[in-house]
C-alpha cells in the first residue's frame, strides 16, 4: 500500500438527529512529497507518538523499498515542511529492535538470504546517523562489516 501526505480542513456536518459530526473538507495531496510503500512515522519507543527529531526539526518515515523478497526497510527523514532530506536503505527485511540516541539510531534486525535454494536469515546491527542518513552495518552472523555500496 502506498501512503502519501494530504492536507484537509476539518469542519462540521449539517445537523442530524444525533447531532453534528466532524468532516474533512478541501482534501488535497501535499505536492512534492514522495509516496511511501507501506510507510508510517517511526514512533518513539513505548509510545504512539512520532519520533520528533531536532537540530534541525523533522520526522522519520519507516517504509519498504519493494514488496518482493528483494525489498528492504528504509528510513526517510522529512523536514518540517515535509520535504525529503535523505533516504537510507537498511539491510533488514525484519527490524526487531532499536535504541534511540539524540543524533543516531542503533538498530537490530534480520536479513533474509537465499543460497542454493535454501532460505535463511542473518542478524545485522546498523547505526544510522540522523543528521545525514549515513549508515554503518555489521553482519553479526558473518562477523563482518557490510559496505555502503551493498546497501544500495
C-alpha positions, 0 to 999 in steps of 0.5 A, spaced: 500 500 500 502 506 498 501 512 503 502 519 501 501 526 505 494 530 504 492 536 507 484 537 509 480 542 513 476 539 518 469 542 519 462 540 521 456 536 518 449 539 517 445 537 523 442 530 524 438 527 529 444 525 533 447 531 532 453 534 528 459 530 526 466 532 524 468 532 516 474 533 512 473 538 507 478 541 501 482 534 501 488 535 497 495 531 496 501 535 499 505 536 492 512 534 492 512 529 497 514 522 495 509 516 496 511 511 501 510 503 500 507 501 506 510 507 510 508 510 517 512 515 522 517 511 526 514 512 533 518 513 539 519 507 543 513 505 548 509 510 545 504 512 539 507 518 538 512 520 532 519 520 533 520 528 533 527 529 531 531 536 532 537 540 530 534 541 525 526 539 526 523 533 522 520 526 522 522 519 520 518 515 515 519 507 516 517 504 509 519 498 504 523 499 498 519 493 494 514 488 496 518 482 493 523 478 497 528 483 494 525 489 498 528 492 504 526 497 510 528 504 509 528 510 513 526 517 510 527 523 514 522 529 512 523 536 514 518 540 517 515 542 511 515 535 509 520 535 504 525 529 503 532 530 506 535 523 505 533 516 504 537 510 507 536 503 505 537 498 511 539 491 510 533 488 514 527 485 511 525 484 519 527 490 524 526 487 531 529 492 535 532 499 536 535 504 541 534 511 540 540 516 541 539 524 540 543 524 533 543 516 531 539 510 531 542 503 533 538 498 530 537 490 530 534 486 525 534 480 520 536 479 513 533 474 509 538 470 504 537 465 499 543 460 497 542 454 493 535 454 494 535 454 501 532 460 505 535 463 511 536 469 515 542 473 518 542 478 524 545 485 522 546 491 527 546 498 523 547 505 526 544 510 522 546 517 523 540 522 523 543 528 521 545 525 514 542 518 513 549 515 513 549 508 515 554 503 518 552 495 518 555 489 521 553 482 519 553 479 526 552 472 523 558 473 518 562 477 523 563 482 518 562 489 516 557 490 510 559 496 505 555 502 503 555 500 496 551 493 498 546 497 501 544 500 495 
